[in-house]
Amino acid sequence: MKSILVTGSSGLIGSEVCTYFAHNGYVVHGVDNNQRAVFFGESGDTRWNQRRLQETLPSFHHIELDIRDRDGMLELIQARRPSAIVHTAAQPSHDRAASIPFEDFDTNAVGTMNLLEAARRSCPESPFVYMSTNKVYGDRPNTIPLVELDTRWDYDDPAYANGIPETFPLDQSTHSLFGASKVAADVMVQEYGRYFGMPTCCLRGGCLTGPNHTGLALHGFLSYLVKCNVEGLEYRIFGYKGKQVRDNIHSFDVATFIHAFIETPRCGEVYNLGGGKGNSCSILEAFKLVENFTGKPQRWSYSDTARVGDHICYYSDLRRMKQHYPNWQITKTLNQTVSEIVTAWRTRLAATSVAE
Ligand SMILES: NC(=O)c1ccc[n+]([C@@H]2O[C@H](COP(=O)([O-])OP(=O)(O)OC[C@H]3O[C@@H](n4cnc5c(N)ncnc54)[C@H](O)[C@@H]3O)[C@@H](O)[C@H]2O)c1
């Protein structure tokens, strides 16, 4: 029977991947130690999602392990020898990294190295998928000429009409410590593909989102924005007039791409994975989308100071993914995604208030 090892299994992407592969006949080994609660406090706690997987997926096995535990990871992968590895565990916040630089680097860079080397020693033929980030490009996308529209910024250069391609330069820009630790891991994942011939790939995510995100101010933009609307909390915008653009992809469409790659892997690949221009929105536009579903006006405030290294406009060029995997496509529109997130927050918040 085929098996998959998923790190960060209680998180947004990890839990979606566990569910998708369990439904497709795999035994699923999920590694998570609820580190998100350590990084962000109680509102980052992902135990609810771990319990959901344990209660709903008979072939799911939870493993309480820290990816920084090198011996633990070597032993685990030697014992299970999974037929595929999907690595989603991370310190995921751009802003949080500066206050926990060692934890950030040890998790993102060293943790990835632990997994790669464990895979090389025990199952080098198993596809290895790493969730990277568009922050590897640093703030360099901000050097593209922009045009200011009523509710958003857009590229004013036809070379980027389809978005940012994988050939976009990485260095000599400001990444945030998070972006830099992810670059270290991203390059190492490519290297294990190119140097050792292992079937590895880096998915440089735009805004990955969906109903099972534990969104908070420091990470999970759309999930958190919806939560603020549903709870009547104020959402704070940092700079760029609220017209900064993100491309949003539902975690289900991330899982289907990972499946396509695992079925027909390549070595040392890199893909920009986001919603593309079709599923992009600015923060101001996101407010309207959510208001359409909840009927509640979004409360918000504004700070002129942008977040360090933040993108003014970013959407992924999806053509390389579609060229290599022509049967893969985005199935969830931004509207559908927002509607699912609204329903999920209503349900979770109602369950919390009953429990209290
Ligand atoms: N969500 C996004 O918008 C986005 C965008 C670009 C890239 N990414 C990347 O995608 C990946 C998944 O993101 P997500 O949104 O699902 O994150 P998430 O925080 O929801 O999930 C990550 C999970 O990893 C676990 N984890 C963290 N450190 C760990 C450790 N040391 N050992 C074991 N488990 C640990 C956390 O407890 C959490 O459950 C990350 O690598 C992130 O950098 C996410």
The ligand as a Gaussian input file, in Angstrom:
#p B3LYP/6-31G(d) Opt

LIG

0 1
 N       -0.415000      30.006000       3.970000
 C        0.213000      30.767000       3.101000
 O       -0.318000      31.791000       2.670000
 C        1.567000      30.375000       2.589000
 C        2.118000      31.135000       1.549000
 C        3.349000      30.757000       1.027000
 C        4.016000      29.672000       1.537000
 N        3.474000      28.964000       2.563000
 C        4.220000      27.819000       3.090000
 O        3.406000      26.665000       3.043000
 C        3.681000      25.842000       4.174000
 C        2.408000      25.543000       4.910000
 O        1.802000      26.748000       5.316000
 P        0.473000      26.738000       6.185000
 O       -0.235000      27.988000       5.892000
 O       -0.197000      25.432000       6.044000
 O        1.112000      26.855000       7.650000
 P        0.473000      26.440000       9.043000
 O        1.167000      27.250000      10.076000
 O       -1.013000      26.451000       8.969000
 O        0.933000      24.907000       9.205000
 C        2.238000      24.551000       9.542000
 C        2.173000      23.447000      10.584000
 O        3.520000      23.055000      10.872000
 C        3.633000      22.805000      12.255000
 N        5.033000      23.005000      12.631000
 C        5.716000      24.175000      12.649000
 N        6.954000      23.965000      13.079000
 C        7.075000      22.639000      13.332000
 C        8.126000      21.829000      13.802000
 N        9.305000      22.359000      14.133000
 N        7.933000      20.503000      13.895000
 C        6.722000      19.946000      13.597000
 N        5.677000      20.687000      13.160000
 C        5.851000      22.015000      13.045000
 C        2.690000      23.811000      12.906000
 O        2.277000      23.402000      14.193000
 C        1.544000      23.876000      11.903000
 O        0.495000      22.984000      12.263000
 C        4.750000      26.561000       4.985000
 O        6.005000      26.080000       4.595000
 C        4.609000      28.001000       4.538000
 O        5.823000      28.728000       4.662000
 C        2.255000      29.287000       3.108000

